[in-house]
Amino acid sequence: MKKTPLLNIALSRLIASLGHGDLVVIGDAGLPVPPGVELIDLALTPGTPSFISVLSAVLTEMQVESHVLASEIFDRQPPALATLQQLQACGMLGAARTLDHEAFKALTAKARAVVRTGECQPYTNIALVAGVTF
């Protein structure tokens, strides 16, 4: 049995398979997933699981070098934004980069996987760039 809090088999397999620079996207329930990109669909009901609960679980196992947000998140100010800013301030998300939402959606085509949450707040999406622990 695993010692870390992350119990989802698909997420654990994904994180264990990442190499330096690989991209993992955690998205709201409406983020489109490009053909050919693995979808790990955790969405159950609106809000369940929340974006932050999924991100928090992923961060228990994934080394993050940097992250990408859509610039529209700063205009819309979804509730998760405050937590994202706190995580960045304490170094959990590495360097930040922003793209407009269309460019962010195009970036998802390069992801190893998109993790769909039950989040129903627009622009509550993040692309995590895998780092290394050494």
Contacts in CASP RR format, 6 or more apart in sequence:
PFRMAT RR
TARGET T0000
AUTHOR 0000-0000-0000
METHOD contacts of the structure
MODEL  1
MKKTPLLNIALSRLIASLGHGDLVVIGDAGLPVPPGVELIDLALTPGTPS
FISVLSAVLTEMQVESHVLASEIFDRQPPALATLQQLQACGMLGAARTLD
HEAFKALTAKARAVVRTGECQPYTNIALVAGVTF
2 12 0 8 1.000
4 60 0 8 1.000
4 61 0 8 1.000
5 57 0 8 1.000
5 60 0 8 1.000
6 12 0 8 1.000
6 15 0 8 1.000
6 57 0 8 1.000
6 58 0 8 1.000
6 60 0 8 1.000
6 61 0 8 1.000
8 40 0 8 1.000
8 42 0 8 1.000
8 57 0 8 1.000
10 40 0 8 1.000
11 40 0 8 1.000
11 57 0 8 1.000
11 58 0 8 1.000
11 115 0 8 1.000
12 61 0 8 1.000
14 24 0 8 1.000
14 38 0 8 1.000
14 40 0 8 1.000
14 112 0 8 1.000
14 113 0 8 1.000
15 24 0 8 1.000
15 58 0 8 1.000
15 61 0 8 1.000
15 62 0 8 1.000
17 112 0 8 1.000
18 24 0 8 1.000
18 62 0 8 1.000
18 112 0 8 1.000
18 130 0 8 1.000
19 130 0 8 1.000
19 131 0 8 1.000
19 132 0 8 1.000
20 65 0 8 1.000
20 130 0 8 1.000
20 131 0 8 1.000
20 132 0 8 1.000
21 65 0 8 1.000
21 129 0 8 1.000
21 130 0 8 1.000
21 131 0 8 1.000
22 112 0 8 1.000
22 129 0 8 1.000
22 130 0 8 1.000
23 107 0 8 1.000
23 110 0 8 1.000
23 111 0 8 1.000
23 112 0 8 1.000
23 127 0 8 1.000
23 128 0 8 1.000
23 129 0 8 1.000
23 130 0 8 1.000
24 58 0 8 1.000
24 62 0 8 1.000
24 111 0 8 1.000
24 112 0 8 1.000
24 113 0 8 1.000
24 115 0 8 1.000
24 127 0 8 1.000
24 128 0 8 1.000
24 130 0 8 1.000
25 31 0 8 1.000
25 107 0 8 1.000
25 108 0 8 1.000
25 111 0 8 1.000
25 113 0 8 1.000
25 114 0 8 1.000
25 115 0 8 1.000
25 125 0 8 1.000
25 126 0 8 1.000
25 127 0 8 1.000
25 128 0 8 1.000
26 51 0 8 1.000
26 54 0 8 1.000
26 55 0 8 1.000
26 58 0 8 1.000
26 114 0 8 1.000
26 115 0 8 1.000
26 117 0 8 1.000
26 125 0 8 1.000
26 126 0 8 1.000
26 128 0 8 1.000
27 51 0 8 1.000
27 114 0 8 1.000
27 115 0 8 1.000
27 116 0 8 1.000
27 117 0 8 1.000
27 119 0 8 1.000
27 124 0 8 1.000
27 125 0 8 1.000
27 126 0 8 1.000
28 51 0 8 1.000
28 116 0 8 1.000
28 117 0 8 1.000
28 118 0 8 1.000
28 119 0 8 1.000
28 120 0 8 1.000
28 121 0 8 1.000
28 122 0 8 1.000
28 123 0 8 1.000
28 124 0 8 1.000
28 125 0 8 1.000
29 43 0 8 1.000
29 46 0 8 1.000
29 47 0 8 1.000
29 116 0 8 1.000
29 117 0 8 1.000
29 118 0 8 1.000
29 119 0 8 1.000
29 120 0 8 1.000
30 116 0 8 1.000
31 105 0 8 1.000
31 108 0 8 1.000
31 114 0 8 1.000
31 116 0 8 1.000
31 125 0 8 1.000
32 105 0 8 1.000
32 108 0 8 1.000
33 39 0 8 1.000
33 108 0 8 1.000
33 114 0 8 1.000
33 116 0 8 1.000
34 108 0 8 1.000
34 109 0 8 1.000
37 108 0 8 1.000
37 109 0 8 1.000
37 111 0 8 1.000
37 112 0 8 1.000
37 113 0 8 1.000
37 114 0 8 1.000
38 112 0 8 1.000
38 113 0 8 1.000
38 114 0 8 1.000
39 113 0 8 1.000
39 114 0 8 1.000
39 116 0 8 1.000
40 113 0 8 1.000
40 114 0 8 1.000
40 115 0 8 1.000
40 116 0 8 1.000
41 116 0 8 1.000
42 49 0 8 1.000
42 54 0 8 1.000
42 115 0 8 1.000
42 116 0 8 1.000
42 117 0 8 1.000
42 118 0 8 1.000
43 49 0 8 1.000
43 116 0 8 1.000
43 117 0 8 1.000
43 118 0 8 1.000
44 118 0 8 1.000
45 118 0 8 1.000
46 118 0 8 1.000
46 120 0 8 1.000
47 117 0 8 1.000
47 118 0 8 1.000
47 119 0 8 1.000
47 120 0 8 1.000
48 118 0 8 1.000
49 117 0 8 1.000
49 118 0 8 1.000
50 80 0 8 1.000
50 117 0 8 1.000
50 118 0 8 1.000
50 119 0 8 1.000
51 80 0 8 1.000
51 117 0 8 1.000
51 118 0 8 1.000
51 119 0 8 1.000
51 121 0 8 1.000
51 124 0 8 1.000
51 125 0 8 1.000
52 80 0 8 1.000
52 83 0 8 1.000
53 117 0 8 1.000
54 115 0 8 1.000
54 117 0 8 1.000
55 87 0 8 1.000
55 126 0 8 1.000
58 115 0 8 1.000
58 128 0 8 1.000
59 87 0 8 1.000
59 92 0 8 1.000
62 128 0 8 1.000
62 130 0 8 1.000
63 130 0 8 1.000
63 131 0 8 1.000
63 132 0 8 1.000
63 133 0 8 1.000
64 92 0 8 1.000
64 93 0 8 1.000
64 94 0 8 1.000
64 128 0 8 1.000
64 129 0 8 1.000
64 130 0 8 1.000
64 131 0 8 1.000
65 94 0 8 1.000
65 95 0 8 1.000
65 129 0 8 1.000
65 130 0 8 1.000
65 131 0 8 1.000
65 132 0 8 1.000
66 93 0 8 1.000
66 94 0 8 1.000
66 95 0 8 1.000
66 96 0 8 1.000
66 97 0 8 1.000
66 129 0 8 1.000
67 88 0 8 1.000
67 93 0 8 1.000
67 94 0 8 1.000
67 95 0 8 1.000
67 96 0 8 1.000
67 97 0 8 1.000
67 126 0 8 1.000
67 127 0 8 1.000
67 128 0 8 1.000
67 129 0 8 1.000
68 96 0 8 1.000
68 97 0 8 1.000
68 98 0 8 1.000
68 99 0 8 1.000
68 104 0 8 1.000
68 107 0 8 1.000
68 126 0 8 1.000
68 127 0 8 1.000
68 129 0 8 1.000
69 84 0 8 1.000
69 96 0 8 1.000
69 97 0 8 1.000
69 98 0 8 1.000
69 99 0 8 1.000
69 104 0 8 1.000
69 125 0 8 1.000
69 126 0 8 1.000
69 127 0 8 1.000
70 98 0 8 1.000
70 99 0 8 1.000
70 100 0 8 1.000
70 101 0 8 1.000
70 104 0 8 1.000
70 123 0 8 1.000
70 125 0 8 1.000
71 98 0 8 1.000
71 99 0 8 1.000
71 100 0 8 1.000
71 101 0 8 1.000
72 100 0 8 1.000
72 101 0 8 1.000
72 122 0 8 1.000
72 123 0 8 1.000
73 81 0 8 1.000
73 84 0 8 1.000
73 123 0 8 1.000
73 124 0 8 1.000
73 125 0 8 1.000
74 81 0 8 1.000
74 98 0 8 1.000
76 121 0 8 1.000
76 122 0 8 1.000
76 123 0 8 1.000
78 121 0 8 1.000
78 122 0 8 1.000
78 123 0 8 1.000
78 124 0 8 1.000
79 121 0 8 1.000
80 119 0 8 1.000
80 121 0 8 1.000
80 124 0 8 1.000
84 93 0 8 1.000
84 126 0 8 1.000
87 93 0 8 1.000
88 94 0 8 1.000
88 96 0 8 1.000
93 126 0 8 1.000
93 128 0 8 1.000
99 107 0 8 1.000
101 123 0 8 1.000
104 125 0 8 1.000
104 127 0 8 1.000
107 127 0 8 1.000
108 114 0 8 1.000
108 127 0 8 1.000
111 127 0 8 1.000
END
